[in-house]
Amino acid sequence: MRFEELLEYAGGWAWFDFATLVQLSAEPREHLRTRLYAWRRAGRVIALRRGMYTLAETYRRTRLNPAALSNALYAPSYLSRQWALSWYGLIPEMTAQYTAVTTRRPRTFENPYGRYRYRHLKRSAFFGYRSVETGGASVLMAHPEKALLDLWYLDSGEWTLERMESMRFQNTEVVDSARLEAFARQYDSPRLRRAAGVWTLYAEEVRGGGEVL
């Protein structure tokens, strides 16, 4: 496969994988690997993870959305925890990495578009996400209530009022307390149900302008 042929195939794709190139090309797999290695060395192709690539921006006709890439890098997965909480405006800081959850084993990937960290959730807890539009792309992301619960579930220990305060949660009206409690029951975790109750008290105090005691 010549590079011009790769541009014809992949120029309109945000990313592509090695298996797709094998299907499109009549070349042996080892020849394709050699060509990909050369194109990477020349700065024409960028590796996103093992077996997954994107064309350098000079050659790509479509924008690569780093948040949407999170879903594709390691599927099934959805963005949750700190990254989703920041997107919803529930915490003030933008996170330095894309935080996601998956039913597969935990993994972390780094590439020129960011650091992607995937935490494991049991299958029964893999729910409560939806497709949202961000940066012109559709991205699978937790509901705000589920992003909170995933954070509480995967970070050990009790979520007390003091711990809630330390997170500096804001815009608490984004969270539907009834949905939060309904989602919490699906985890079958007394610790999460307690955390949901603490959140309700915390949010009421914050919205009332009072001090959480």
C-alpha positions in Angstrom: 0.0 0.0 0.0 1.3 3.4 -1.0 0.7 6.4 1.3 -1.5 7.9 -1.4 -3.7 4.9 -1.1 -3.9 5.2 2.7 -5.0 8.8 2.2 -7.8 7.7 -0.1 -9.0 5.1 2.5 -8.4 6.9 5.8 -8.2 10.6 5.0 -11.8 11.2 6.1 -11.5 9.1 9.2 -10.6 10.5 12.7 -8.7 7.2 13.4 -8.3 3.7 12.0 -7.0 0.3 13.1 -4.6 -2.2 11.7 -7.3 -4.8 11.1 -9.2 -2.4 8.8 -6.1 -1.8 6.8 -5.6 -5.5 6.4 -9.1 -5.9 5.0 -8.6 -3.0 2.6 -5.2 -4.0 1.3 -4.0 -7.1 -0.5 -0.6 -6.8 1.1 0.7 -9.3 3.7 0.3 -8.1 7.3 4.1 -7.8 7.8 4.4 -5.5 4.8 1.7 -3.3 6.2 3.4 -3.2 9.6 6.6 -2.2 8.0 4.9 0.6 6.0 3.1 1.9 9.1 6.4 2.0 11.0 8.0 4.0 8.2 5.0 6.4 8.1 5.2 6.9 11.8 8.9 7.7 11.7 8.2 10.2 8.9 5.5 11.9 11.1 2.7 11.0 8.6 0.9 8.6 10.9 0.4 8.8 14.7 0.0 5.8 17.0 -2.9 6.1 19.4 -2.4 2.7 21.0 -1.1 -0.6 19.8 -2.9 -1.3 16.5 -4.8 2.0 16.4 -3.7 5.1 14.4 -4.6 8.4 13.0 -3.2 10.4 10.2 -1.2 13.5 11.0 -3.4 16.6 10.9 -1.7 17.7 7.6 -3.2 14.7 5.9 -6.5 14.2 7.8 -9.6 15.8 6.4 -11.6 15.4 9.7 -10.9 16.7 13.2 -10.0 14.2 15.9 -12.0 14.8 19.1 -10.0 13.6 22.1 -13.1 13.0 24.2 -14.7 10.8 21.5 -11.4 9.0 21.1 -11.8 7.8 24.7 -14.7 5.7 23.7 -12.9 4.1 20.8 -9.6 3.5 22.4 -11.0 0.9 24.8 -14.5 -0.4 24.4 -16.9 -0.8 25.9 -16.4 2.3 28.0 -17.9 5.7 28.8 -16.4 8.9 30.3 -17.2 9.3 34.0 -15.7 10.3 37.3 -13.6 13.5 37.4 -13.6 14.2 33.6 -17.4 14.0 33.4 -17.9 15.9 36.6 -15.7 18.7 35.2 -17.7 18.7 32.0 -21.0 19.1 33.9 -19.4 21.9 36.0 -19.7 20.0 39.2 -16.1 20.4 40.1 -14.1 23.6 39.3 -10.9 22.0 37.9 -10.4 20.6 34.4 -8.7 17.2 34.8 -5.4 16.3 33.4 -6.6 13.0 32.0 -9.7 11.4 30.5 -11.3 9.3 33.2 -13.5 6.5 31.9 -15.0 3.2 33.2 -15.1 -0.2 31.4 -16.2 -3.7 32.1 -12.7 -4.8 31.0 -9.6 -4.8 33.1 -8.1 -1.4 34.0 -5.9 0.2 31.4 -4.1 3.5 30.9 -3.1 4.9 27.4 -1.0 7.9 26.6 -0.8 9.5 23.1 -0.4 13.0 21.7 -4.1 13.7 22.4 -4.0 13.0 26.1 -3.8 10.5 28.9 -6.7 8.0 29.1 -7.4 6.1 32.3 -10.0 3.3 32.4 -11.2 1.8 35.7 -13.1 -1.5 36.0 -16.7 -1.7 36.8 -18.7 -4.9 37.4 -21.2 -5.5 34.6 -24.2 -4.8 36.8 -22.8 -1.3 37.5 -22.2 -0.5 33.8 -25.2 1.7 33.2 -26.4 5.3 33.5 -24.6 6.8 30.5 -25.8 8.5 27.3 -24.5 10.1 24.2 -23.8 13.8 24.5 -22.4 16.4 22.0 -19.1 17.9 22.8 -16.6 19.6 20.5 -18.8 18.6 17.5 -18.7 14.9 18.2 -21.0 12.4 20.0 -19.4 11.0 23.1 -20.7 8.3 25.6 -20.7 9.9 29.0 -22.2 9.2 32.4 -25.2 11.1 33.6 -24.0 13.5 36.3 -25.5 11.3 39.0 -23.7 8.3 37.6 -20.4 10.1 37.4 -20.7 10.9 41.1 -21.5 7.3 42.0 -18.7 5.9 39.9 -16.3 8.3 41.7 -17.6 7.2 45.1 -17.6 3.6 44.2 -14.1 3.4 42.9 -12.5 5.6 45.5 -12.5 3.6 48.8 -13.7 4.9 52.1 -16.7 6.7 53.4 -18.0 9.8 51.7 -18.6 12.1 54.6 -19.7 15.7 54.6 -16.1 16.7 55.1 -14.9 14.6 52.2 -17.7 16.1 50.0 -16.5 19.6 51.0 -12.9 18.7 50.1 -14.0 18.0 46.5 -15.4 21.6 46.2 -18.5 20.5 44.4 -20.4 23.3 42.8 -23.6 23.7 40.6 -25.2 21.0 42.7 -28.6 21.7 41.1 -27.3 19.7 38.0 -27.8 16.5 40.1 -31.2 15.0 40.4 -31.3 13.5 44.0 -34.1 11.0 43.1 -32.1 9.7 40.2 -29.0 9.6 42.3 -30.6 7.5 44.9 -32.2 5.2 42.3 -28.9 4.6 40.6 -27.2 4.0 44.0 -29.6 1.2 44.7 -28.6 -0.6 41.6 -25.0 -0.9 42.9 -26.2 -3.0 45.8 -23.7 -1.1 48.0 -24.7 0.2 51.4 -21.7 2.6 51.3 -23.0 4.2 48.1 -26.5 4.6 49.5 -25.1 6.3 52.5 -23.0 8.6 50.2 -26.1 9.5 48.2 -27.9 10.5 51.4 -24.9 12.6 52.5 -24.9 14.3 49.0 -28.6 15.2 49.4 -27.9 16.9 52.7 -24.7 18.6 51.3 -26.5 19.9 48.2 -29.4 21.3 50.2 -27.0 23.2 52.5 -25.0 24.5 49.5 -28.1 25.7 47.6 -29.4 27.3 50.8 -26.2 29.2 51.2 -25.6 27.7 54.6 -22.6 26.1 56.1 -22.4 22.3 56.0 -21.8 21.1 59.5 
